[in-house]
Amino acid sequence: QAQLVESGGGSVQAGDSLRLSCVASGRTFSTFDYDMDMGWYRQAPGKEREFVARIDWSGVNTSYAEAVKGRFTITRPNTKLTTYLRMNSLRPKDTDIYYCSVKIREVDYWGQGTQVTVSS
């Protein structure tokens, strides 16, 4: 059984910050699985899901979409089964449903999503 639970979404004003959290639980996920990458994607109604950020097991190697570089930071504490997305200087274009993602050896797992709404 695999479960990803996101939290931290909400409605904010442009320029504000939010921190999203994602916790992975279930036998599928292991603290010692070096192949377990965690990440965030986002999706607006009627649009394709797009990549936001990703972090590897070590927590050292990260990647970001160009649209969020310099504003968003993905981290992963030593527990390895949690990831955070710190979002600064939010813009109305960042309004989306944000999904937590785990990839283990080419198999993807997804959370239910958390809504982020940014007003101008």
Secondary structure by P-SEA (a helix, b strand, c coil): cbbbbbcbbbbbcccbbbbbbbbbbcccccccccccccbbbbbcccccccccccccccccbbbbcccccccbbbbbcccccbbbbbbcccccccccbbbbbbbcccbbbbccbbbbbbcc
